[in-house]
Amino acid sequence: MQGIRRGILVAGLLLLVFGLLCLNYTKADSLERHREAARVHGLPPPSASILYGGVLAVILGAGSIGYAIGVRRRTPSQQ
């Protein structure tokens, strides 16, 4: 069970970081700078779908982290 919790925690952290990067990519101070950098590097321009994907990733990542931290260990008497 400890390995599963650790896996959920790591996946949650990765989702959270990915989501925050997506949000930064779409809603930063200098959006024109991000559009220009995306064009130069062949990346998709900031869009609503990237924003909503980032929001979803943040929600799932935070929920996974909360679950991994908050779930209780089972003692032998509980099994």
VEXDREN-2710 file (C-alpha; in Angstrom, 1 decimal):
% VEXDREN-2710
k/r/px/py/pz
1/MET/0.0/0.0/0.0
2/GLN/2.9/2.4/0.7
3/GLY/4.1/2.0/-2.9
4/ILE/0.7/2.9/-4.3
5/ARG/0.4/6.0/-2.0
6/ARG/3.9/7.1/-3.2
7/GLY/2.9/6.6/-6.8
8/ILE/-0.3/8.6/-6.4
9/LEU/1.7/11.4/-4.7
10/VAL/4.3/11.5/-7.5
11/ALA/1.7/11.5/-10.2
12/GLY/-0.2/14.3/-8.3
13/LEU/2.9/16.4/-8.1
14/LEU/3.6/16.0/-11.8
15/LEU/0.1/16.9/-12.7
16/LEU/0.2/19.9/-10.4
17/VAL/3.4/21.2/-11.9
18/PHE/2.2/20.5/-15.5
19/GLY/-1.1/22.3/-14.8
20/LEU/0.6/25.3/-13.3
21/LEU/2.9/25.6/-16.3
22/CYS/-0.1/25.4/-18.6
23/LEU/-1.7/28.2/-16.7
24/ASN/1.5/30.3/-16.8
25/TYR/1.8/29.7/-20.5
26/THR/-1.7/30.9/-21.2
27/LYS/-2.2/33.7/-18.7
28/ALA/1.2/35.3/-18.2
29/ASP/1.9/39.1/-18.1
30/SER/3.3/39.3/-21.6
31/LEU/1.0/37.1/-23.7
32/GLU/2.4/38.4/-26.9
33/ARG/5.9/37.3/-25.8
34/HIS/4.5/33.8/-25.3
35/ARG/2.8/33.7/-28.7
36/GLU/6.0/34.8/-30.4
37/ALA/8.1/32.2/-28.5
38/ALA/5.5/29.5/-29.4
39/ARG/5.7/30.5/-33.1
40/VAL/9.5/30.5/-33.1
41/HIS/9.7/27.1/-31.4
42/GLY/6.9/25.4/-33.3
43/LEU/4.6/25.1/-30.2
44/PRO/0.9/25.6/-30.2
45/PRO/-0.1/29.2/-29.4
46/PRO/-1.8/29.9/-26.0
47/SER/-5.4/28.9/-26.3
48/ALA/-8.5/28.2/-24.2
49/SER/-8.0/24.4/-24.5
50/ILE/-4.6/24.7/-23.0
51/LEU/-6.0/26.9/-20.2
52/TYR/-8.8/24.4/-19.4
53/GLY/-6.4/21.5/-19.6
54/GLY/-4.2/23.3/-17.1
55/VAL/-7.1/23.9/-14.7
56/LEU/-8.1/20.2/-14.9
57/ALA/-4.5/19.1/-14.3
58/VAL/-4.2/21.4/-11.2
59/ILE/-7.5/20.1/-9.8
60/LEU/-6.6/16.4/-10.4
61/GLY/-3.0/16.9/-9.1
62/ALA/-4.1/18.7/-5.9
63/GLY/-6.8/16.1/-5.3
64/SER/-4.3/13.3/-5.7
65/ILE/-1.8/14.9/-3.4
66/GLY/-4.5/15.5/-0.8
67/TYR/-5.6/11.9/-1.1
68/ALA/-2.1/10.5/-0.8
69/ILE/-1.3/12.6/2.2
70/GLY/-4.7/12.1/3.9
71/VAL/-5.3/8.4/3.4
72/ARG/-4.8/6.4/6.6
73/ARG/-2.6/3.3/6.9
74/ARG/-4.5/0.2/7.8
75/THR/-3.3/-1.5/11.0
76/PRO/-3.3/-5.4/11.0
77/SER/-6.5/-5.3/13.1
78/GLN/-8.4/-3.4/10.4
79/GLN/-7.6/-5.9/7.6
END
